[in-house]
Amino acid sequence: MRPMSLVRNERIKLTANLLNTVAAATLVTGVVGPNIALSYGLPGPGGGWAVLLITLVWLLVGSAIHYLARYVLKGLVP
């Protein structure tokens, strides 16, 4: 294995790690946060269907970013 591919692989792994961290932060911010606020009766995004819709959108965005990170990892060179 050439040294250049080692550097390239490490950069790819760092990028995937960054994307996965952003995905986790997205899920916590958009899914966990509003639902905790709702359960404690704190002001938040309305109630009922609004919370469900917002949660679903954030869940899909976080999942998409996570799968983007997995796609980036396919660029690793053996």
C-alpha positions in Angstrom: 0.0 0.0 0.0 1.3 3.4 -1.0 1.6 6.1 1.7 -0.6 8.4 -0.3 -3.5 6.0 -0.1 -3.1 5.9 3.7 -3.4 9.7 3.9 -6.4 9.6 1.6 -8.1 6.9 3.7 -7.6 8.9 6.9 -9.1 12.0 5.3 -12.1 10.0 4.1 -12.6 8.5 7.6 -12.3 12.0 9.1 -14.9 13.3 6.7 -17.3 10.4 7.4 -16.8 10.9 11.1 -17.6 14.6 10.8 -20.8 13.9 8.8 -21.9 11.2 11.3 -21.4 13.6 14.2 -23.5 16.2 12.4 -26.1 13.6 11.8 -26.2 12.7 15.6 -26.4 16.4 16.5 -29.3 16.9 14.0 -31.2 14.0 15.6 -30.7 15.3 19.1 -31.6 18.8 18.2 -34.6 18.1 16.0 -36.0 14.9 17.5 -35.0 14.5 21.1 -35.1 18.2 22.1 -38.6 19.1 21.0 -40.0 15.9 22.4 -38.4 16.5 25.8 -39.7 20.1 25.8 -43.2 18.8 24.9 -43.1 16.2 27.7 -42.2 18.9 30.3 -44.8 21.3 29.0 -42.2 23.9 27.9 -42.9 26.2 25.0 -42.2 24.5 21.7 -43.5 23.8 18.2 -47.2 23.7 18.9 -48.6 20.3 19.6 -49.9 17.1 18.0 -49.3 16.9 14.3 -46.9 19.8 14.2 -44.4 18.1 16.6 -44.9 14.8 14.7 -44.2 16.4 11.3 -41.1 18.4 12.6 -39.8 15.3 14.3 -40.2 13.2 11.1 -38.4 15.9 8.9 -35.5 16.1 11.3 -35.3 12.4 11.6 -35.1 12.0 7.8 -32.5 14.8 7.5 -30.3 13.2 10.2 -30.7 9.8 8.6 -29.8 11.2 5.2 -26.6 12.8 6.6 -25.7 9.5 8.3 -26.1 7.5 5.0 -24.1 10.2 3.3 -21.3 9.4 5.7 -21.6 5.7 4.9 -21.4 6.5 1.2 -18.3 8.6 1.7 -16.6 5.5 3.4 -17.1 3.6 0.1 -14.2 5.7 -1.2 -11.7 3.9 1.0 -8.8 2.2 -0.9 -7.7 -1.2 0.3 
